[in-house]
Amino acid sequence: MGINRDSPTEATDGATPVLLSPAALNTALDLWSQAGEQHYLPIRGRSMLPLLREGDDVLVSHNRDLRAGEIAVFQQPGGLVAHRVLQVFTAGGEQILRTKGDNTLGVDPPVRSNEIVGRAVNIRRGGRIIDIYAPGWRRIRKVLAFLMKTQACIYYRSLNLTPGRDLPPPSRLSIWASRVLLLGIAFFLRAYQSVFGRWRAE
């Protein structure tokens, strides 16, 4: 799921948005981190349904130490992306994330530490807020990471999602099985959110 075009990753001249250079964005992120600040960023896209919807805002904590099950916000060539962390690897002393959207079949390219913006800590929608670090949500983060990783392994027909390894193309059967599993995960998330969502007024 992408961060909207009016996010702080871009500057505008009144008409066409222009992406900031990686160096400029890294400078901004370093300043945010040093100040210990958190920032709301608007969401676009459907890759994190049903938890995140188009038009939601996510509050981003600029902490780059992430764990499986958390929602990472990171840079990609088209802008910022908010996707769930499946696994965390260390290579050459560097943290590398394997991530995917809750509503996507395949995994993202490996996310390196210098691409990480932070983690989503709450969601704002229509004057209400949901804290995804409340105890009820913390309990299922690892479950969600396991389910998403299982779906990705079925999709690629491989148990090894290590970054740097070529993943085999999916078959028709693996695509079908992955879609069925994603539907089941989405149903679980909707049901869990309806019971433990704990939306509150802003």
Secondary structure in CASP SS format (residue, H / E / C, confidence):
PFRMAT SS
TARGET T0000
AUTHOR 0000-0000-0000
METHOD secondary structure of the structure
MODEL  1
M C 1.00
G E 1.00
I E 1.00
N C 1.00
R C 1.00
D C 1.00
S C 1.00
P C 1.00
T C 1.00
E E 1.00
A E 1.00
T E 1.00
D C 1.00
G C 1.00
A C 1.00
T C 1.00
P E 1.00
V E 1.00
L E 1.00
L C 1.00
S C 1.00
P H 1.00
A H 1.00
A H 1.00
L H 1.00
N H 1.00
T H 1.00
A H 1.00
L H 1.00
D H 1.00
L H 1.00
W H 1.00
S H 1.00
Q H 1.00
A H 1.00
G C 1.00
E C 1.00
Q E 1.00
H E 1.00
Y E 1.00
L E 1.00
P E 1.00
I E 1.00
R E 1.00
G C 1.00
R C 1.00
S C 1.00
M C 1.00
L C 1.00
P C 1.00
L C 1.00
L C 1.00
R C 1.00
E C 1.00
G C 1.00
D C 1.00
D E 1.00
V E 1.00
L E 1.00
V E 1.00
S E 1.00
H C 1.00
N C 1.00
R C 1.00
D C 1.00
L C 1.00
R C 1.00
A C 1.00
G C 1.00
E C 1.00
I E 1.00
A E 1.00
V E 1.00
F E 1.00
Q E 1.00
Q E 1.00
P C 1.00
G C 1.00
G E 1.00
L E 1.00
V E 1.00
A E 1.00
H E 1.00
R E 1.00
V E 1.00
L E 1.00
Q E 1.00
V E 1.00
F E 1.00
T E 1.00
A E 1.00
G C 1.00
G C 1.00
E E 1.00
Q E 1.00
I E 1.00
L E 1.00
R E 1.00
T E 1.00
K E 1.00
G C 1.00
D C 1.00
N C 1.00
T C 1.00
L C 1.00
G C 1.00
V C 1.00
D C 1.00
P C 1.00
P C 1.00
V E 1.00
R E 1.00
S H 1.00
N H 1.00
E H 1.00
I E 1.00
V E 1.00
G E 1.00
R E 1.00
A E 1.00
V E 1.00
N E 1.00
I E 1.00
R E 1.00
R E 1.00
G C 1.00
G C 1.00
R E 1.00
I E 1.00
I E 1.00
D E 1.00
I C 1.00
Y C 1.00
A C 1.00
P H 1.00
G H 1.00
W H 1.00
R H 1.00
R C 1.00
I C 1.00
R H 1.00
K H 1.00
V H 1.00
L H 1.00
A H 1.00
F H 1.00
L H 1.00
M H 1.00
K H 1.00
T H 1.00
Q H 1.00
A H 1.00
C H 1.00
I H 1.00
Y H 1.00
Y H 1.00
R C 1.00
S C 1.00
L C 1.00
N C 1.00
L C 1.00
T C 1.00
P C 1.00
G C 1.00
R C 1.00
D C 1.00
L C 1.00
P C 1.00
P C 1.00
P C 1.00
S C 1.00
R H 1.00
L H 1.00
S H 1.00
I H 1.00
W H 1.00
A H 1.00
S H 1.00
R H 1.00
V H 1.00
L H 1.00
L H 1.00
L H 1.00
G H 1.00
I H 1.00
A H 1.00
F H 1.00
F H 1.00
L H 1.00
R H 1.00
A H 1.00
Y H 1.00
Q H 1.00
S H 1.00
V H 1.00
F H 1.00
G C 1.00
R C 1.00
W C 1.00
R E 1.00
A E 1.00
E C 1.00
END
